[in-house]
Amino acid sequence: MTSTPPAIHPTAIIDPGAELGRDVQIGPFAVIGAGVVLHDRVSVGSHSVVVGPTVVGEETRILHHAVIGEDPQDKKYHGESTRLVIGARNVFREFSTANRGTAQGGGLTQIGDGNLFMAYSHVAHDCRVGDDCVFANCASLAGHVEIQDGAILGGMVGIHQHTRVGRFAMIGGGGMVAQDVPPFTIAQGDRARLFGLNIVGLRRRGHKLETITALRNVYRELFSQGTPLRIALEQVREVYAEVPEVIELVTFIETSRRGVCRSVGAEPAPEV
């Protein structure tokens, strides 16, 4: 099977310093800057701009008017060389944006595989996005945010700097997130609070009933019983040591720097 050369519209502008893989497609009036690497079968829609240093993984689709790899929106940035690295099979819809990193944040913004960034969504400098995430329209990350695998951000969700969203978590539309959202949970509101487990998401991902039941029990113990969190975490870790998802949840909370979102309706735990 032979490959075809890149299909580049005659109005597109391609810097000589860009590298294009096999079967790349670039639409009308698109701009590909120096230091950009487009791997095999990447497509860039009309009027989109990709600025380097940026690497775009194979089969990623950048639709019309997207801007990928521009300078970070950070007043501390003064033109130093930083990067954006994007994995395979991502989709960036119309007017979505993703910025490179800053020197203060390690110089790298990184996006994994198979993510969907809907129209007007934004990934800021120094963020880390895992695999198979969904950003609905206008969902936006501030700098230094971590979004773990399979997370779903509803429309117009905003994530505060240095905040984490755990694996398979879901944030309802319009949520303003200022603290970490633990894995497997649902959060919504301004400021976002937890509304329980993402049961539908867990089932769709093939988690067993025993695992979901264990996570339900753990959620109740951590967020609804009024037990001091430090004590509840120790108890849960001991009782559910053989359930990897529970240990993942406990470890996420224990390593939080901003604290985690409180559960809606939960009473404050007594001080210890």
C-alpha positions as CSV (number, residue, x, y, z in Angstrom):
1,M,0.0,0.0,0.0
2,T,1.5,3.3,-1.1
3,S,1.0,6.6,0.7
4,T,0.0,9.8,-1.0
5,P,1.9,13.1,-0.5
6,P,0.5,15.8,1.8
7,A,-2.7,17.4,0.4
8,I,-2.0,21.1,0.9
9,H,-4.4,23.8,-0.4
10,P,-2.5,26.3,-2.5
11,T,-3.6,29.2,-0.2
12,A,-2.1,27.5,2.9
13,I,1.2,28.9,4.3
14,I,3.7,26.3,5.4
15,D,6.9,27.5,7.0
16,P,10.0,25.7,5.6
17,G,10.9,24.7,9.2
18,A,7.7,22.6,9.6
19,E,7.8,18.8,9.3
20,L,4.9,17.1,7.6
21,G,4.2,13.3,7.8
22,R,2.5,11.1,5.2
23,D,-1.1,11.8,4.1
24,V,-1.3,15.2,5.9
25,Q,-4.1,17.4,4.8
26,I,-4.0,21.2,5.2
27,G,-7.0,23.3,4.2
28,P,-7.4,26.8,2.7
29,F,-5.7,29.7,4.4
30,A,-4.3,27.6,7.2
31,V,-0.9,28.6,8.6
32,I,1.7,26.1,9.8
33,G,4.6,27.7,11.6
34,A,8.3,26.9,12.1
35,G,9.0,24.1,14.6
36,V,5.7,22.4,14.0
37,V,5.7,18.6,13.5
38,L,2.5,17.1,12.0
39,H,2.6,13.3,12.1
40,D,1.0,11.0,9.6
41,R,-2.7,11.6,8.6
42,V,-3.1,14.8,10.6
43,S,-5.6,17.2,9.1
44,V,-5.7,21.0,9.6
45,G,-8.9,22.8,8.6
46,S,-9.3,26.1,6.8
47,H,-8.0,29.3,8.6
48,S,-6.5,27.3,11.4
49,V,-3.1,28.2,12.8
50,V,-0.5,25.8,14.3
51,V,2.6,27.5,15.9
52,G,5.8,25.7,17.0
53,P,7.5,24.2,18.8
54,T,4.4,21.9,18.6
55,V,4.1,18.2,17.9
56,V,0.8,16.9,16.7
57,G,0.3,13.1,16.8
58,E,-1.0,10.9,14.0
59,E,-4.7,11.1,12.9
60,T,-5.4,14.2,14.9
61,R,-8.0,16.5,13.3
62,I,-7.7,20.3,13.8
63,L,-10.9,21.8,12.4
64,H,-11.5,25.3,11.1
65,H,-10.3,28.4,12.9
66,A,-8.5,26.6,15.7
67,V,-5.3,28.0,17.1
68,I,-2.8,25.4,18.4
69,G,0.6,26.0,20.0
70,E,0.5,29.8,20.4
71,D,2.4,31.6,23.2
72,P,1.2,31.0,26.7
73,Q,-1.2,33.7,28.1
74,D,1.1,34.4,31.0
75,K,2.7,37.8,31.9
76,K,5.8,35.9,33.1
77,Y,6.4,34.6,29.5
78,H,9.1,36.5,27.7
79,G,9.6,34.6,24.5
80,E,11.6,31.6,25.7
81,S,11.3,28.3,23.8
82,T,8.6,26.1,25.2
83,R,6.5,23.2,23.7
84,L,3.1,21.8,23.2
85,V,3.0,18.0,22.6
86,I,-0.3,16.5,21.4
87,G,-0.9,12.7,21.1
88,A,-2.8,10.7,18.5
89,R,-6.4,10.7,17.3
90,N,-7.4,14.0,19.0
91,V,-10.1,16.2,17.6
92,F,-10.0,20.0,18.0
93,R,-13.2,21.6,16.9
94,E,-13.8,25.1,15.6
95,F,-12.1,28.0,17.5
96,S,-10.6,25.7,20.1
97,T,-7.1,26.7,21.5
98,A,-4.2,25.1,23.2
99,N,-1.1,27.0,24.3
100,R,2.5,26.0,24.9
101,G,4.1,25.9,28.3
102,T,6.1,28.3,30.3
103,A,9.7,28.0,31.7
104,Q,8.3,28.3,35.2
105,G,6.0,25.3,34.6
106,G,8.6,23.0,33.0
107,G,8.2,24.4,29.5
108,L,5.6,21.8,28.3
109,T,1.9,21.6,27.8
110,Q,1.0,17.9,27.1
111,I,-2.2,16.3,25.7
112,G,-2.6,12.6,25.4
113,D,-4.5,10.5,22.9
114,G,-8.2,10.3,21.8
115,N,-9.5,13.5,23.3
116,L,-12.3,15.6,22.0
117,F,-12.1,19.4,22.4
118,M,-15.4,20.9,21.3
119,A,-15.8,24.4,19.9
120,Y,-14.2,27.3,21.9
121,S,-12.6,25.0,24.5
122,H,-9.2,26.1,25.8
123,V,-6.1,24.3,27.2
124,A,-3.8,26.8,28.9
125,H,0.0,26.7,29.5
126,D,1.6,23.9,31.4
127,C,-1.5,21.7,31.5
128,R,-1.5,17.9,31.4
129,V,-4.5,16.3,29.7
130,G,-4.7,12.5,29.7
131,D,-6.4,10.2,27.2
132,D,-10.0,9.9,26.1
133,C,-11.2,13.1,27.8
134,V,-14.1,15.2,26.5
135,F,-14.2,19.0,26.7
136,A,-17.6,20.3,25.8
137,N,-18.1,23.8,24.3
138,C,-16.3,26.6,26.0
139,A,-14.7,24.4,28.7
140,S,-11.5,26.1,29.8
141,L,-8.4,25.2,31.7
142,A,-6.3,27.8,33.5
143,G,-2.5,27.2,33.7
144,H,-0.9,24.1,35.4
145,V,-4.1,22.1,35.5
146,E,-4.1,18.2,35.3
147,I,-7.0,16.4,33.7
148,Q,-6.7,12.6,34.1
149,D,-7.9,9.9,31.7
150,G,-11.5,9.7,30.7
151,A,-12.6,12.9,32.5
152,I,-15.6,14.8,31.0
153,L,-16.0,18.6,31.3
154,G,-19.4,20.0,30.5
155,G,-20.1,23.2,28.6
156,M,-18.6,26.4,30.0
157,V,-16.7,24.6,32.8
158,G,-13.8,26.6,34.2
159,I,-10.9,25.0,36.1
160,H,-8.7,27.0,38.4
161,Q,-4.9,27.0,38.2
162,H,-3.0,24.1,39.7
163,T,-6.3,22.1,40.1
164,R,-6.6,18.4,39.3
165,V,-9.6,16.4,37.9
166,G,-9.4,12.7,38.5
167,R,-9.9,9.8,36.2
168,F,-13.4,9.3,34.9
169,A,-14.7,12.3,36.8
170,M,-17.5,14.3,35.3
171,I,-18.1,18.0,35.8
172,G,-21.5,19.4,35.0
173,G,-22.0,22.3,32.7
174,G,-21.1,25.7,34.0
175,G,-19.1,24.2,36.9
176,M,-16.4,26.5,38.4
177,V,-13.8,24.2,39.9
178,A,-11.4,25.7,42.5
179,Q,-10.4,22.5,44.3
180,D,-9.5,19.0,43.1
181,V,-12.3,16.7,41.8
182,P,-11.5,13.1,42.9
183,P,-11.6,10.3,40.4
184,F,-14.9,8.5,39.6
185,T,-17.1,11.4,41.0
186,I,-19.5,14.0,39.7
187,A,-19.1,17.7,40.5
188,Q,-21.1,20.7,39.5
189,G,-21.9,24.2,40.6
190,D,-20.0,27.4,41.5
191,R,-17.9,26.6,43.4
192,A,-18.1,23.0,42.4
193,R,-19.2,20.4,44.9
194,L,-19.5,16.7,44.7
195,F,-22.8,15.0,43.9
196,G,-21.8,11.4,44.2
197,L,-20.2,8.8,42.0
198,N,-20.2,8.8,38.2
199,I,-22.0,5.5,38.1
200,V,-23.0,5.7,34.4
201,G,-19.4,6.4,33.5
202,L,-18.1,3.5,35.6
203,R,-20.5,1.1,34.0
204,R,-19.6,2.3,30.5
205,R,-16.0,1.7,31.3
206,G,-16.7,-1.9,32.3
207,H,-16.1,-1.6,36.0
208,K,-17.6,-4.6,37.9
209,L,-20.6,-4.3,40.3
210,E,-18.3,-5.2,43.2
211,T,-16.0,-2.3,42.4
212,I,-18.8,0.2,42.1
213,T,-20.4,-1.0,45.3
214,A,-17.0,-0.6,47.1
215,L,-16.6,2.9,45.7
216,R,-20.1,3.8,46.8
217,N,-19.4,2.7,50.4
218,V,-16.1,4.6,50.4
219,Y,-17.7,7.8,49.0
220,R,-20.2,7.6,51.9
221,E,-17.5,7.1,54.5
222,L,-15.3,9.9,53.2
223,F,-17.8,12.6,52.4
224,S,-21.1,11.9,54.2
225,Q,-20.4,10.5,57.7
226,G,-18.8,13.5,59.3
227,T,-15.6,11.6,60.2
228,P,-12.4,13.7,60.0
229,L,-11.0,13.1,56.6
230,R,-7.6,11.9,57.8
231,I,-9.1,9.2,59.9
232,A,-11.6,8.2,57.2
233,L,-8.8,7.8,54.7
234,E,-6.9,5.6,57.0
235,Q,-9.9,3.4,57.7
236,V,-10.8,3.1,54.0
237,R,-7.2,2.3,52.9
238,E,-7.1,-0.6,55.5
239,V,-10.6,-2.1,54.7
240,Y,-10.4,-1.8,50.9
241,A,-6.7,-2.5,50.3
242,E,-7.5,-5.0,47.6
243,V,-9.6,-2.7,45.5
244,P,-7.3,-0.7,43.1
245,E,-9.9,2.0,42.3
246,V,-10.4,2.7,46.0
247,I,-6.6,3.0,46.6
248,E,-6.5,5.3,43.6
249,L,-9.2,7.5,45.1
250,V,-7.5,7.6,48.5
251,T,-4.1,8.4,47.1
252,F,-5.6,11.2,44.9
253,I,-7.1,12.8,48.0
254,E,-4.0,12.3,50.1
255,T,-1.8,14.0,47.5
256,S,-4.0,17.0,47.0
257,R,-2.4,20.4,47.4
258,R,-5.5,22.5,46.9
259,G,-7.9,20.2,48.9
260,V,-10.8,18.4,47.3
261,C,-14.3,19.6,46.6
262,R,-16.7,19.0,49.5
263,S,-19.8,16.9,49.0
264,V,-23.1,18.7,48.6
265,G,-25.0,18.6,51.9
266,A,-22.0,17.3,53.9
267,E,-21.5,18.6,57.4
268,P,-18.1,19.9,58.2
269,A,-15.9,17.3,59.9
270,P,-14.8,18.0,63.4
271,E,-11.2,19.2,63.8
272,V,-8.6,16.7,65.1
